[in-house]
Amino acid sequence: MSTPTGAGEAPVDVPVVAAQPAGPGKGLGATAARGAAVTLTGQGLRIVVQVVGVVVLSRLLSPADYGLLAMTTAVVGVADIFRDMGLSSAAVQARTLSRGQRANLFWLNSGIGLLLSLVVFAGAPLLALVYSRPELVDVTRVLCWTFLLNGLATQYRADMLRSLRFTRLAVVDVLAPVTGLAVGIAAATQGAGVFALVVQQLTQYTVVLVALAVAAGWFPGRPDRSAPMGGLLRFGWQLVGSQLVGYAGNNVDSLTIGIRFGAEPLGLYNRAFQLLMTPLNQIRGPITQVGLPLLSRMQDDRARLGSALVRGQAALGLTLMLGLGVLAGAAVPATALLLGDQWQAAAPLLALLAVAGAFQSLGLVSYWAYLSLGMTGPLLKYSFIQAAVRVVLVLAGSTVGVVGVAAGYAAAPVIGVGLSYWWLGRYVDLPLRALYAGAARSTAVTLVAGAATAGVAWWAADLPAVLTLLLCMLAGVATAGLVAALWPQVRTDLRGTVQVVRSALTGRGRTR
């Protein structure tokens, strides 16, 4: 097992933040609850912005416009992993972080971001050649500067996470997409086509950088050669490896569709993917950014950490997983309402991607454990297994078309949940039996609720989409409630989930 980042390396100067394990009492739980409340409020607003953007821009732009952007981001997005180099997570997870180390991390991320922008700019013609779409040259050469902007912002975000300044982060994370969407809509109404989406992203990254720098309130200063960087860089390199492998597995679907089927089918797939995964990641990402620094403080108390992971899994299962199961059953009216008639072919894709998102959410628990314990080595090894499974299933599914690709993408995390828990158990002693049992209960509740929702969607197909969707949601909630009433262990999970949500909403929490 890898040792936690920074273990055995004393910082040269005074630590900016010392992430010491929290002692007994209510401090850590209260911090977690306040952080969750603020972060989830911010992400709720971001999801509203995202949905508005999907509804509006899908009516101003064509599937081919989205397909062109997806072709670009599926390939050059890999550069963003190298831009971060895993150093933001290394900074958050480290027990101590000196000002010299922080400055060095800033300049490393910024320099890498600049280098990647230049490399992608120069390589734009090659990307256009891969897809046989000359217009990708200009799209890529404008979009590539997001790497520099993101590199400059990386350590500002990491510092605010490390110091648990969740309110400021939430403000930034709402302000940026609102501004980007406004600029994107304005450009789309002027006939900018795919460049409306490009300008939207550039604007968002620029606002993030400026707002984070102002909110963080520090200047990086000169690099410090005397600051020990070995532990941080080892953590980062291993995490980059796992993220790179995971990225390849996660994007094999878009690459396969773009190369085999073209821009318009990829645009349909991309809209279904973005409609689902972007809001979902806006929930899962902040949950992780709140939880990681708090779980990292429990790394020396495995019983406490295991209990927190089990409770977190139950909360994910009865909120995100259940909601995605209901969405899978209601994919047809949801697509009609949110995207419009020209996107109806995306409905089966949305349903399958909802299944993928549901099981990915359960697998998030393993990711938390790896990072909070500094176990990036085992995480890297598992990432190869996970990516191999996904690539095989997606390529096999592609033989029957775009829907087959989505089915392969969905099957991979279904298999991967149990596999990820087993792999984790090879390296650390955690309550795996409780995690397996909790995953089984959440899956059973989701399947029953999703089946009931699909039945209602079929029965009410001739009604207006908004009414059908409302009936589907009521059916899903009612069915899940009935299962909880009949299954005592699910009732226990539900009570724990309600306590977690109530603590977040009230800003009060407790630790065990």
PEHUWO-V861700 format. One record per residue. RES is the residue in one small letter. PHI is phi in degrees with one decimal (* if undefined). Layout:
RES;PHI, RES;PHI
This chain:
m;*, s;-70.0, t;-79.8, p;-59.0, t;-56.2, g;86.1, a;-62.5, g;81.8, e;-116.5, a;-79.1, p;-67.5, v;-72.4, d;-116.7, v;-66.9, p;-62.4, v;-67.8, v;-140.6, a;-108.2, a;-84.0, q;-78.0, p;-58.3, a;-73.2, g;-82.1, p;-66.4, g;122.6, k;-98.5, g;-59.2, l;-67.9, g;-63.6, a;-65.1, t;-62.1, a;-60.5, a;-65.6, r;-63.5, g;-61.4, a;-64.3, a;-62.3, v;-66.0, t;-65.9, l;-67.9, t;-62.6, g;-61.5, q;-70.9, g;-60.6, l;-66.2, r;-63.5, i;-64.9, v;-59.8, v;-61.5, q;-62.2, v;-64.2, v;-60.1, g;-61.8, v;-61.8, v;-63.3, v;-75.6, l;-68.6, s;-65.6, r;-93.9, l;-103.4, l;-121.8, s;-100.0, p;-56.3, a;-64.5, d;-60.1, y;-66.7, g;-64.1, l;-63.1, l;-64.5, a;-65.3, m;-59.4, t;-69.0, t;-69.2, a;-64.4, v;-94.5, v;-75.9, g;-61.2, v;-62.0, a;-64.3, d;-67.8, i;-66.1, f;-69.0, r;-60.5, d;-78.1, m;58.4, g;70.8, l;-79.2, s;-68.9, s;-66.4, a;-61.3, a;-66.8, v;-68.9, q;-81.1, a;-59.5, r;-64.5, t;-135.0, l;-144.8, s;-82.9, r;-65.4, g;-65.1, q;-62.9, r;-62.1, a;-63.2, n;-62.4, l;-63.6, f;-59.8, w;-70.7, l;-62.3, n;-62.9, s;-68.0, g;-64.4, i;-64.6, g;-60.8, l;-64.9, l;-59.8, l;-67.0, s;-59.6, l;-69.0, v;-64.9, v;-67.2, f;-58.2, a;-69.7, g;-90.6, a;-57.1, p;-60.5, l;-65.4, l;-63.0, a;-62.3, l;-67.9, v;-59.0, y;-95.1, s;58.4, r;-129.9, p;-58.1, e;-65.7, l;-68.9, v;-61.1, d;-66.7, v;-59.4, t;-67.1, r;-71.6, v;-85.4, l;-69.2, c;-62.6, w;-73.6, t;-64.5, f;-64.8, l;-65.5, l;-60.6, n;-68.2, g;-62.1, l;-65.6, a;-88.2, t;-57.5, q;-76.2, y;-64.4, r;-65.4, a;-61.3, d;-64.9, m;-71.1, l;-66.4, r;-61.4, s;-89.9, l;59.9, r;-90.8, f;-72.3, t;-64.6, r;-63.2, l;-62.3, a;-62.6, v;-62.0, v;-61.6, d;-73.4, v;-95.7, l;-60.8, a;-64.1, p;-67.4, v;-62.5, t;-64.4, g;-61.3, l;-64.3, a;-60.1, v;-67.4, g;-63.1, i;-64.0, a;-60.8, a;-67.6, a;-64.1, t;-67.1, q;-92.8, g;81.9, a;-73.8, g;62.9, v;-61.4, f;-69.4, a;-63.2, l;-72.0, v;-65.4, v;-63.2, q;-57.1, q;-69.4, l;-60.6, t;-62.7, q;-62.2, y;-65.4, t;-65.4, v;-63.3, v;-58.3, l;-60.2, v;-63.8, a;-67.4, l;-66.0, a;-62.6, v;-67.7, a;-68.6, a;-69.5, g;74.5, w;-141.9, f;-109.4, p;-64.9, g;73.9, r;-79.6, p;-59.2, d;-116.7, r;-68.8, s;-82.3, a;-74.0, p;-70.2, m;-120.1, g;-57.2, g;-64.0, l;-65.0, l;-69.4, r;-63.1, f;-57.9, g;-63.9, w;-62.3, q;-66.5, l;-67.5, v;-59.2, g;-59.1, s;-67.7, q;-68.5, l;-65.0, v;-64.1, g;-63.2, y;-64.0, a;-59.7, g;-67.0, n;-74.1, n;-109.7, v;-63.0, d;-65.6, s;-65.5, l;-62.1, t;-63.7, i;-65.7, g;-61.7, i;-76.2, r;-86.1, f;-118.1, g;101.0, a;-70.9, e;-67.3, p;-60.0, l;-66.1, g;-62.3, l;-62.2, y;-63.4, n;-63.5, r;-66.5, a;-63.1, f;-64.1, q;-69.6, l;-60.0, l;-94.6, m;-75.4, t;-65.2, p;-61.7, l;-63.5, n;-67.9, q;-72.0, i;-94.6, r;-68.1, g;-60.4, p;-65.0, i;-60.1, t;-67.9, q;-69.8, v;-77.8, g;-75.5, l;-59.7, p;-63.8, l;-76.7, l;-65.9, s;-61.4, r;-77.2, m;-100.0, q;-62.4, d;-92.7, d;-125.3, r;-65.5, a;-64.7, r;-66.3, l;-63.5, g;-61.1, s;-62.6, a;-65.3, l;-66.5, v;-64.0, r;-65.1, g;-65.0, q;-63.2, a;-61.6, a;-64.9, l;-64.1, g;-66.1, l;-93.2, t;-120.8, l;-64.0, m;-63.4, l;-62.7, g;-60.9, l;-70.2, g;-63.4, v;-64.8, l;-63.3, a;-58.9, g;-69.9, a;-107.5, a;-62.4, v;-65.5, p;-66.3, a;-64.7, t;-64.7, a;-62.2, l;-73.8, l;-88.6, l;-107.1, g;100.4, d;-63.5, q;-69.5, w;-113.2, q;-60.7, a;-65.0, a;-83.2, a;-60.2, p;-64.7, l;-66.8, l;-61.6, a;-61.8, l;-68.9, l;-68.3, a;-65.0, v;-62.0, a;-59.4, g;-63.0, a;-61.8, f;-78.7, q;-61.6, s;-63.3, l;-66.1, g;-71.2, l;-60.3, v;-60.0, s;-62.3, y;-61.1, w;-57.6, a;-63.3, y;-59.0, l;-70.9, s;-65.9, l;-97.3, g;71.1, m;-93.7, t;-76.0, g;-63.9, p;-59.6, l;-63.1, l;-61.7, k;-63.0, y;-66.3, s;-60.3, f;-63.8, i;-63.5, q;-60.4, a;-66.3, a;-61.8, v;-60.5, r;-66.8, v;-60.9, v;-61.2, l;-69.1, v;-68.3, l;-64.3, a;-65.1, g;-66.4, s;-65.2, t;-68.6, v;-113.1, g;112.1, v;-65.0, v;-62.6, g;-64.4, v;-60.9, a;-62.9, a;-65.3, g;-65.0, y;-62.7, a;-73.7, a;-68.1, a;-60.0, p;-71.5, v;-60.9, i;-71.0, g;-72.0, v;-60.7, g;-63.6, l;-64.4, s;-67.2, y;-66.6, w;-62.0, w;-63.8, l;-59.7, g;-65.0, r;-74.5, y;-117.5, v;-148.4, d;-88.1, l;-131.7, p;-73.0, l;-65.7, r;-60.8, a;-66.3, l;-68.3, y;-61.9, a;-64.7, g;-64.1, a;-63.7, a;-64.7, r;-66.0, s;-62.2, t;-64.4, a;-63.0, v;-61.9, t;-65.2, l;-62.0, v;-65.5, a;-65.5, g;-64.7, a;-64.9, a;-63.4, t;-63.8, a;-62.2, g;-62.8, v;-67.1, a;-61.9, w;-68.8, w;-65.9, a;-101.9, a;-60.3, d;-85.9, l;-79.6, p;-56.6, a;-57.5, v;-65.7, l;-71.1, t;-60.3, l;-64.6, l;-62.8, l;-63.5, c;-62.9, m;-63.1, l;-62.4, a;-65.2, g;-63.8, v;-65.5, a;-63.7, t;-66.2, a;-62.4, g;-63.3, l;-64.8, v;-61.8, a;-63.3, a;-65.7, l;-93.8, w;-121.8, p;-56.5, q;-66.6, v;-68.6, r;-61.4, t;-63.8, d;-60.3, l;-66.3, r;-62.0, g;-63.1, t;-65.3, v;-61.1, q;-64.0, v;-62.7, v;-64.5, r;-62.7, s;-61.9, a;-65.3, l;-70.2, t;-92.4, g;77.1, r;-116.6, g;-153.5, r;-146.9, t;-109.3, r;-121.6
